[in-house]
Amino acid sequence: MKIINLIQKPQFRGAELFACQLSNHLLQLGHEVIVVSIFFGQSKLPFNGKIIHLDRPIEKRFFDLKGWKMFSQIVKNFKPDIIQANAADTLKFLISAKLLYGLADSKLVFRNANKMGDFINSKLKWHLNNFLVGKLDYVISVSKECEYDFSRTFNFNQHNIETIEIGVEDVAITKLPNDLEEKFKDSKVITHIGSFVTEKNHEGLVNIVQQLAIEFPDLIVLLIGKGNKEEEILELIKDKGLASNFHFLGYRTDVLEILKHSDAFVLPSLIEGLPGVILEAMFCETPVVAYNVGGVSEIVNSNTGFITEKNDESKFIEYTKDALMKDPSVLNKLSNAKQMVHEKFLNGIIAKRFLNAYTELIIK
């Protein structure tokens, strides 16, 4: 089988990283896979095969005849059975290329990695996205909640959509990164991973840490990621006198090592699909504290971590304290969570489910 995975750009974000990990496993299973990135990015993606960088300017995201034509030519040369668009602008780009220049007989799949209904706030957006969605052959959602939301939002045919969750790489975890050793010496450490965007709710995290710091004054909070709200959050942290508690790490390639040595992983997001970072924390046997949004409750429950309703900061603080104090019940949660990941969410398992979906789509 020939497959193209279309991504937004080379960056260390969930959709792009998982698309590359999935592509690696599909290669190992004997299939031909290339990754195509639309926009320019400087990150080196973890894909062992061929990556084609279109390097299109971001200001062309709404109308890009040259980019669509370039992609159409790649498709004509490679002749893929499957083209999978992975979140963000990839859906619009894929369908535009198909309508204007053609994409041969390839089956078009969309990887729905979030609750799209939460982002559609006008009739114009709905009509545009509904039109694009109508040109797809199949949709693979990251969680049952996202599948339900997608079907409801667009009245999408339930025979053409299914849920296949995100996965985790089964790799050996090495020692703590040298540049972080001092931060882990005598302090409790919690880690947050996510872009600095509104839905990740860094403001809420700052409020939570402000209360935690009363009991844990030396608490260290590691923020992994980048985004357009980074400076704003930095100023908020300074205003609240928490500059010594927070550390901005940017993008990292040693996330598992950091998680493994952290006392807790926290995710007070307002909108999510099914965050791979939660599964990574579970793989590392690190306690997870999260808000019940999107598909989070499909993996985090009272047996595998700590989950509370969105914006319930007092409960979030209580649960984070429990995680930091390593109550005996926490050890049971860690064991259950790791077992769940190994049974259901390793990428080797997930890739075979994608392959089955592709195969069934082709023979329809």
N, C-alpha and C positions, 0 to 999 in steps of 0.2 A: 504494500500500500504506500502511496505517496501522500505526504501531509505537509501543508504549510501552516505554521503558527504565526499569526500576525499580532504584533505587540505595539504598544504606544511608542516607547523609546527605550534605549538601554538605561535602566535605572533599577536600584535595589528596592523595588516595591513588590507587594505580594503577587499581583497578576503577572508581572514580567518574570519574576523568579520562578513561579510555579510553571509557567509556560515552558521555560527552559528546562526545568527538571523533568517535566512530562516528556518533552522532546527527547531528552537523553535516554529515558527508559524506552520510548518507542524505537529509537535507534537500536538499542540493545536487543529488542524483540525482533529485529530484522527488517524494519521498515525504513523508507527514505523520508527524511524530515529536513526541512529548512525553516529557519526563523527569519522573518522579515520585520524590521523595525521601521516605523513611519518617520518619527522625528529624531532630530539630533540629540544624542546623549553621550556622556563621557564614561559611564560605568562599563566595566568589562563583565559581560553576562556569563553565567556558568553553563554554557552550552558547548558540547564537544563537537558539534557538527558545523554546518555552514550557516553563517548569519549574513544577511544582505541588509545593509543600512541604506535606506532611501535618503536619510538626512534632510527631510523636508522641513522648511521653516515653520515654526509654530503658528505664525500669523496666517498661514495658508490652511489652517485646520478646517475651515468651513468651505473653501473652494480651491481646489488644487488639481487642475486639469493635467499638469505635467506629472504630479505624483500618482494620480489614478492611472495614467497611461503607462508609467514605469511599472507599476504593480501588475497591470494587465499583461504586459510583455513577459514579466517573470512567470506568471501563471501559464501563458501560452508555451513558454520554453520548457517548464518543469512538468506541466500537465498533472497537477495533483488530483487525487481522488477527493481529498478533504481540504478545505481551507477553514481554519478556526480563528475567529477574531476574539481576542482576549481583552474584554472590558474597555472602558474609557472611549477614546475616539475611534477605535478600530472598527466598530459596527458601521458608523457613518462612512468611513473610508472604504470599507469593503463593498458596501452596497453601491456607493457612488461609482467605484471602478467597474462594477458589474454592469450597471445601467448605461454608462457612457462608452465603455470600451470592451466589455464582455470578459467573462472569466471561464470560457470553455464550458465543460459539463461538470465542473467541480461542485461537490455538495458544500453548502455554506452553513457553518456551525458557529453559534455565538456562545462564548463562555460568559455566562451571567454571574458576576462575582459580587453582586450587591443587590440591595432592594431598590430597584429602579424607580418604583413608585414614590420613594422618599425624595427623589431628586427632580421629579416632574411637577413643576409648580405653576404651569400655565397651559392653556389650551394649545398654543402654538407648539410647545415642546412635546405635548402628547401627540398631536397630529404628525409631527415630524418623526418621532420615534416609532409611532404605530405604523407609519408607512415603511420605515426601514425594517422593522421586525417582520412585516408581512412578506419580505423578500427572502427570508431565511428558510432553510430546510430543516434546521434542528437547533434546539437550545439545550445547553447543559448548565444547570444551575449549581451553585456551590453549596446550597443548603435547601432543605425542604421549605423553609420559610421564604427564601428567595424565589423558589419555584412557584409557590402559591402566589406570591406578590406579583410575579411576572405574568402568570396566567390571568390573574384578576385584573391587572392594570391594562393589559392589551387584549383581553379575551382570546388568549392564544390557545390553539388546538392542543389539548392535553396529551394527545398521542405523539406530539412532536417536541416534547420537553421531558427531561428527567433530571434527577439530582445525582451528581457525582461530586463528592466533597474534595476539598484540597487535601494534600498529603504532606508527609515529612520524609526527608531523606534519612535512610538508616546508615548513619556514619559514626565513626569513632570520634569522641569528643576529646580534644587535647587540653593542655593546661590553660590556666587563666592567662590572658594577654598581659605581657610585661608592663604595658603602659597603664594598666588598671590595678596592679597589685596593691599599691598604697591605699587605694580607695576601699579595698575589701578587708584591710587588716583588722581594724578594731570597730567597725561599724556594721549596722544592719544595712543591707543594700536591696533596694527594689528597682526593677527595670521596667521601662515602658518602651514599646516599639511601635512607631507609627509616624506618618507624615504630619507636619505641622499644618493641619487644615481643620476647619471648624468641626467637622463630624468626629474628629478624634478627641475633642474636648480637653485640651491641655489646661484650659482655665479651671475646669472642675478638678483636674488632677492637682493643680497648685493649691486649691482650697483644701483638698484632702490631706496633702502633705503638710500644710500649715497646722492642721490639727494633730497629725501624727507626730510632728516635731516637738510638741509639748511633752510627750512621753518618751520620744526617741530623738533628743536634740542633735545627735550626731548622725542621724539618718542620711544615707546617700541615695539619691535618685538619679538613675542613668537614663537619659533620653536619647534613643536611637532613631534617627530619621532626619529629614530636612523638609522644608516647605515654606510657603509664603507668610506664615504667621510666626516664624521663628523669632524674629526681632521683637515682635509684640509680646510674646510669651516671656522672653528674656527680661523685658522691662517690667512685666508684671511680677516676676520672681524677685527682682531687685526691690520693687516697691514694697513687697511683703517681707523683706529682710531674710529671704531664703536662698540667697546667692551661694552660700557655702554648702547647701544641701543638694542643689541641682547641678548636674554635669551634662553638657551637650556633646554628644559623641558623633553626630552626623551619621552618614551611612557606614556600616561595618560589615565585613565578611566573616567575622568571628562571633556571630550572634549566639550560636549554640554554646560556645565556651563561656560567654558572659551570662547567659541564662542558667547554665549549670551551677555557677557559683553564686547566683543571686538568691536572696532569701525569699523573694516573692516576685511574681510578674503581675502587673496591674494593667487593666484595660477598661477605663471608664468611658468608652466610646458612646456616642449618641446614635450612630448609624454603623452597621457592619453587615457583611455577608456571612462568611464563616472564616474567622481570622486564622490563617496558618500559624501565626505567632503563638496562639494559644496551644496548638498541637505541639509546636516546638518546645514550649515550656514544659508541657506534660512529658514529652520525650526525655527532657532533661531532669525530670522529677523535681520540678520547681513549682511551688503552690501558685495557683491562678486565682485572681480576684477580678471579676468582670461584671459589667452591667448586662442585664438581660435584653439584648437588642439583636435584631436579625436572627441568624442561626446559632448564636452563642449557646443557647440552652440545649441545642442538639448534642453538644459535647461537654458542657460544663453543668453539673448538677451537684447535689449535696454529697454524692459519692465520689466525684472526681475533682471538686474544687469549691470555690465560693462564688455564688451568683446572687445578685440583688437587682431590684428594679431600677430602671434608668433614673438618674438624678437623686437617688437615695444615698446621699453622701455619708450620712451618719452610719448606716448599715455597712457601707463600703469601708469606712474607717474601722468599724468593729471587726469586720472580716480580715482586713489587712493586719490588724494587731494579732489576731489569732494565728494568721500565717507566719508572722514574724516571730512569735513566741514558740512556734513548733509544738503546739499541743499534740498529744499522742494521736488524736483523731486525724490530724493532718497527714500523718504517715500512711494511714489507710487510704486517704484520698490520692496521695501520690502514687501508691502501688496500683490502685484501680485505674487511674488515668494512664499510667504507662502501659498497663496491660491492654487497655482499650486502643491506644495508638498502635501497638504492635499487632493487634488482631485486625484492625480495620483501616488504619490511616497511614501506613507506609506507602511511599510513592510507587513501589513495585506492584503493590496491590491495586492502587488507584489507576495506574497506567493501563492495566489489563481491562479495567472497567471502561475506560475511554475507548480502548481498541474494540471492545465488544459493541459499544454504541456506534462507532464509525462503521463497523462491518454490517450491522443491521441496517444502517441508513443507506449504505451503498446497494444492498440487495433488495431494498424495498421496491 
